[in-house]
Structure formats: C-alpha cells, structure tokens
C-alpha cells in the first residue's frame, strides 16, 4: 500500500509578512505556499519541514492526514490557555493531546494526535471542511468556550491505543450539542460520528445564555478608565481587529474569579458515548428510510396521476403520440428508445381492448421495419410486450 500524506497550514489572524513567507517557502520545494495557506501531499515520502516553526511564523492551524491512520491537528493560541490549569489537566494530559508554550510570551501550540487502523478511516475527501472546523474550534477556544475542549477530548480519545471502556470523559460543558453545527466535521476527521455530541448532551443542561456570558465583559468595560478606553478604541480602528479582540478576551478571562463555563460531571466512558451515537444513528437512518419511502410513494402517486392525464390526451389525439414515438427513435439513444416504447404502452392502455393492442403493435412493427439495425430499440419494444419474442 502506498503511504500517502497530506499536510495543510492555514493563517487565520492575518497574512504572513515577508520574512514569514520566505521561511514558509523554504520548508518544502513541492508545497503550494501563499501568505494565507500552505499545502502539500506526498506519496512514498513525508513532510520534513518545521511544523511548529511555521505555526510560530504566521500560520495558525495545521492539519495532517495519512492513509495509514494518522490524524493530527495543531492550533496556535496567541494568548495562551483559555482555561485554568485544573480544567486543562482533566483533558490535556498525554503526548497525543498536549500544550506547548512558546519560548517567549503567553502563546503556544495545542496538539491533537490520533492513530487508527487505515481500514477504519475514510479517504480525505473533505479536507477544506475539516480545516474550517479546526479553525472554528480554535475560535471557540479563544473565546473560552469549554465545549471546544470537550470536543477535542473526543477526537483524541478515539485512538487505537485507548480502550474505549476505560476512557472516562471530563466534565461535560453545558450546551455541548450546540457546538456541532460549526465544529462537528472535526469529529468526522478523527473517525467519529458527529452524533456522539448528541449522545454526550443527554441529560446535560443547556448552554449559558448570551446575557450571562456577556456579563463579565460588561463588568470589565465599566471598570476601564477613559484613557484606556480611548487607547483600545484607537487599536480597534487602526490595528489588527482580530488580534486586539483576542487579546482583550484573554485579559477579561484573566480578571475573572468565577468558575467559568458550567459543567455536569457524568463520568461516562467513551464506549458508552459511542454506543449512544450508534443508537442515535440507527434511529436517524430509520427516520430517513421512512421519509424516503413516503417520498417515493408520493412521487409514484404523482407519476400515476400524470400518466392518467397523459393517456386522456392520447385518447383524444393518438396520431400525435405515434408521431412523438417516431421522433424519439429518430433521435437515437437507449433512453429515447425506452421512452418511445413507453408511449406505445400508454397509448395501448388509453385506447384499450384489442383496438389499442393492435395499434401499438402495428406501430412497433413499423418502427422496427424502418430501423432494422437498432437492436436496443427492438429490445425495448420486446420488453414492453409490443414485439413477439
């Protein structure tokens, strides 16, 4: 089996500057490099560039896929870990899910790595959706949304080295299912059914209201001095708005002494969550099957009404429809032959009795005589009982 690797970097907070761009170009002679993205794939080889170096030099998100089971995401967080250490340590505590601080400042890189048997993985056919989901997870983390951390735990827990029965979930953030809409594709990338979030949200309280999450921000703003307020307004209007906002959110989080995002301690195993997702998927599939069957019945009933209406028109002007059958045959093609045969069948039924059967058979014979080499036409007419076998 060939060893295929796909590597993708994405800049989110802003484009690379000249020095950063030159550094990125030196990492691979085969990569497609821009100030916003870096992508390269390999057969029988691998990427040997400086992944963390690229993340510290302008890019914010890294994704790696291999057809032998490796799935890896790296997220650079410019203002450090958005949660207290005790919360992080309940989830981020091993070599496949860890935080690495930059040599200077608060920023660092959060790494997620999962390895599964290649047969358990789908081909990488939604790479853009996966990278977009990783970007959204990063945004949620920067905002202090604990649901993103729980989702990342699910991704890493689904690893061949882990026993699902022994992997116990961290405290479940309230409103966990609400993050599925923009981040659920990342679960698919790591081989999970996004419905696992629905299973995780069973008997868990809804997310905090917008009002409650905005209260700390409103309180922090009230404490700002006029000079500081003016300085911040100037930064927002003239600087990098995204970076300034992220920095302010980090400052607000640091100023808070409350417990942060509310959670429920369910202590379920990954095995229970996966079984719950399987049950939900079975129900979803059954629901879709019922909907498909209902639609098929509706379509059949509609087609029957249309056919009945068409046969009424045929009865009024059979010559018009015999001509239509001839025109279809003259245009050639299997589908046209089948449509022509169906016209004769409907005309036979519309006229009814021996008369209808005689007209349809005579016209079928006429078509065959006129086009003696069209074997598919003969087959179509024969299947409809318009020619002798």
PyMOL commands that set and color helices and strands:
alter all, ss='L'
color gray80, all
select helices_A, chain A and resi 18-25+51-55+85-89+118-120+127-142+146-157+176-183+185-189+196-200+210-222+226-238+241-255+270-316+318-330+334-351+353-370+375-383
alter helices_A, ss='H'
color red, helices_A
select strands_A, chain A and resi 4-10+32-33+37-43+61-66+70-77+97-101+108-115+172-173+263-264
alter strands_A, ss='S'
color yellow, strands_A
deselect
rebuild
show_as cartoon
